[in-house]
């Protein structure tokens, strides 16, 4: 098992959000808005971008609690490390225990992963490998702010997943 990407980041979530906004602006975003948790922390970023003929709306959400749960789980897992010259080898934690239950750290990691994912997706667009709406489709929103993923999930992915009937072998 590999440790969670960016689990060592020290970059403030606010700086990452600012970088995310700069990336969106550079790629043609026309509007950017932020959602807050009531305590001053950004929980999501919504934006509109021209997709050739019209503006499409998207929403990215940093799921901090879910990231913290993975970090907490990984603080209890171990891996083996080769001994480095003069250093320590053997069994080491996948993620240092000092990160356990650190919500601020989980927030930094969550935003860094979102930023990296968005940057990778938009790179595909720059390279002509995909369209914006193609790579960001799950985060596209309707007039109510609901994402396409949320809509498809509520419809049980009707017509997209071939469900197999469970047969009783009795």
Residue, then its C-alpha position, 0 to 999 in steps of 0.5 A: x500500500x502507498x501513502x496518500x498523495x501529498x500527505x506531507x504537504x505544508x502548503x496552506x489550503x488558502x494558497x492552494x485555493x489561490x493557485x487553483x483559481x489562477x489555473x482556472x483563470x488561465x484556462x478561461x474561467x469566467x466566474x469563480x465563487x467559493x463556499x464557506x463552512x461558517x467558520x471562515x474555511x473554504x469548502x468548495x469552489x464553483x466556476x463557470x467556463x466557456x465550453x464552446x458556445x456557452x458557459x458550463x458550471x462546475x463545483x469542486x468540493x474538498x472532502x476534508x473529513x474523508x481525507x482525515x479518515x484515510x490519513x488516520x487509517x494510514x497512521x496505523x499501517x506500516x511499510x518496510x524501508x531499506x536502511x539508509x546510510x546512517x539512517x533508520x531502516x525496517x518497519x516504519x509507519x505509512x503516515x506519521x502518527x503526528x498527522x492523526x486527527x489533524x483537521x487542518x492538515x487533512x484540509x491542506x492535503x484535500x485541497x492539494x489533491x484537488x488542485x493536482x487532479x484539476x491541473x492534470x485534467x486541464x493538461x489533457x485539454x491543453x494537449x488536445x486529448x479531451x474537452x473541458x466538459x469531458x474531463x470535468x463532467x462529474x463536477x458539472x452542475x445544473x441550475x440548482x447546483x447539483x453535480x452530474x455525478x450526484x444526479x447520476x448517483x440518485x438515478x442509480x446510474x440508470x442505463x449506464x451500469x449493467x447490473x447482474x442478477x444474483x442467482x440462487x444456487x440452492 
